[in-house]
Amino acid sequence: MRKLALVVQFAAQDVAAENLPGRERFRAWAKAALSEARRGEVTIRLVSAEEGRQLNLQYRGRDYPTNVLSFPYGLPSEIAGDLALCPAVVEREAVEQKKSLEAHYAHLTVHGVLHLQGYNHENVAEAEIMETREREILEALGFPDPYCLAESS
C-alpha cells in the first residue's frame, strides 16, 4: 500500500493564490507517482521566481528559475525528499504549451516524485522510461499526455 507523508509550503508571493493547487491535489498527484508498496515523505515547496533562480544556480549551476527541482534524501527502501516548484514558471509554461494549469502542476509533481525514486532523463533511454511512466500515471489521473503539445485553436 502506498503511504505518503506530505508537507506543502506555500512560499511563493509572486503569483495569485487562487492559481495554486491545494494540498489535497498535490497529495493525490504525489501519491499516484509512488511505486506500489512504497512509503514516501515529501515536502513540496512553492517558491518565488527569485528563490527558484537561487536554488537552480546553487544546485545546478543555471542562473534562471526552473519549473521543478528535486532533492532526494531517502534510503533505497523509502522515498524521501523535497520538491521546489516555481509557480511563476509553471504558469508561464502552461500558457506557452497550451496546457491547463492543473495538468501542468500534476505533471511536474509526478515528474518530481519520480526523480525522488531514482528516475532520470539524462539520456534517451532513461528519458523514454521516465516519460512512459509519467504518461501512465497522468492517464490514470485523467490528464492528457504531457509531451503532446496542444494544438493551437
C-alpha positions in Angstrom: 0.0 0.0 0.0 1.3 3.5 -0.9 1.6 5.7 2.1 2.6 9.3 1.9 3.6 11.9 4.5 3.3 15.2 2.6 4.1 18.8 3.6 3.2 21.6 1.2 4.8 25.0 1.8 3.3 28.0 0.1 6.2 30.4 0.0 5.7 32.0 -3.4 4.5 35.5 -3.0 4.8 36.4 -6.7 1.7 34.5 -8.0 -2.0 34.7 -7.3 -3.0 32.2 -4.6 -6.2 31.2 -6.4 -4.0 29.8 -9.2 -2.2 27.4 -6.8 -3.5 23.8 -6.3 -4.5 22.9 -2.8 -2.7 20.4 -0.6 -5.1 17.6 -1.4 -4.4 17.9 -5.2 -0.7 17.7 -4.6 -1.2 14.7 -2.3 -3.2 12.9 -5.0 -0.6 13.5 -7.7 2.4 12.7 -5.5 0.7 9.5 -4.1 -0.1 8.3 -7.6 3.6 8.6 -8.6 4.7 6.4 -5.7 5.7 2.9 -6.7 3.4 0.2 -5.3 4.1 -0.8 -1.7 6.4 2.2 -1.1 6.3 4.8 1.6 7.1 8.4 0.9 8.0 11.5 2.8 7.9 14.5 0.6 7.9 18.3 1.1 6.6 20.4 -1.8 7.7 24.0 -1.5 6.1 26.5 -3.9 8.9 29.1 -4.4 9.1 32.6 -5.8 10.9 33.1 -9.1 13.9 34.5 -7.2 14.1 31.6 -4.8 13.8 29.2 -7.7 16.6 31.0 -9.5 18.8 30.8 -6.5 18.2 27.1 -6.0 18.8 26.3 -9.6 22.0 28.3 -9.6 23.3 26.8 -6.3 22.4 23.2 -7.2 22.6 23.0 -11.0 24.8 26.0 -11.9 22.0 27.5 -14.0 21.1 31.2 -13.4 17.3 31.1 -14.0 14.2 29.8 -12.3 13.1 26.4 -13.4 9.7 24.6 -13.1 10.7 21.9 -10.6 13.8 20.8 -8.7 14.0 17.5 -6.8 16.2 16.9 -3.8 16.1 13.2 -2.8 17.4 12.3 0.7 15.8 8.9 1.3 17.2 5.5 1.6 16.7 3.0 -1.2 13.8 1.3 0.7 11.9 4.6 1.1 11.2 7.7 -0.9 12.0 10.9 0.9 12.9 14.3 -0.5 11.9 17.9 -1.3 10.4 19.3 -4.4 10.7 23.0 -5.2 8.0 24.1 -7.7 8.1 27.6 -9.1 4.5 28.7 -9.8 5.6 31.7 -12.0 7.5 29.3 -14.3 4.7 26.7 -14.2 2.1 29.3 -15.1 4.2 30.7 -18.0 4.9 27.2 -19.4 1.3 26.2 -19.2 0.3 29.2 -21.4 3.2 28.6 -23.8 2.5 24.9 -24.1 -1.3 25.5 -24.3 -1.9 23.2 -21.3 -4.3 23.6 -18.4 -2.5 24.9 -15.3 -3.8 21.9 -13.3 -2.5 19.4 -15.8 0.9 21.1 -15.8 1.1 21.1 -12.0 0.1 17.4 -11.9 2.8 16.6 -14.5 5.5 18.4 -12.7 4.6 16.9 -9.3 4.6 13.4 -10.8 7.9 14.2 -12.6 9.5 15.4 -9.3 8.3 12.4 -7.3 9.7 10.1 -10.0 13.0 11.8 -9.6 12.9 11.2 -5.9 12.5 7.4 -6.7 15.6 7.4 -9.0 14.1 8.0 -12.4 16.1 10.3 -14.6 16.3 11.7 -18.1 20.0 12.1 -18.6 20.0 10.1 -21.8 17.5 9.0 -24.4 16.9 5.5 -22.9 16.3 6.9 -19.3 14.1 9.7 -20.7 11.9 7.2 -22.6 11.5 5.1 -19.4 10.6 8.1 -17.3 8.3 9.7 -19.8 6.4 6.4 -20.3 5.9 6.2 -16.5 4.7 9.8 -16.4 2.2 9.2 -19.2 0.8 6.1 -17.4 0.4 7.9 -14.1 -1.1 11.0 -15.6 -3.5 9.0 -17.8 -4.7 7.1 -14.7 -5.3 10.5 -13.1 -7.3 11.7 -16.1 -4.8 14.0 -17.6 -3.6 14.1 -21.3 -0.1 13.1 -22.5 2.1 15.9 -21.1 4.6 15.5 -24.0 1.9 16.1 -26.7 1.6 19.9 -27.0 -2.0 21.0 -27.5 -2.8 22.3 -31.0 -3.5 25.9 -31.5 -7.2 26.9 -31.7 
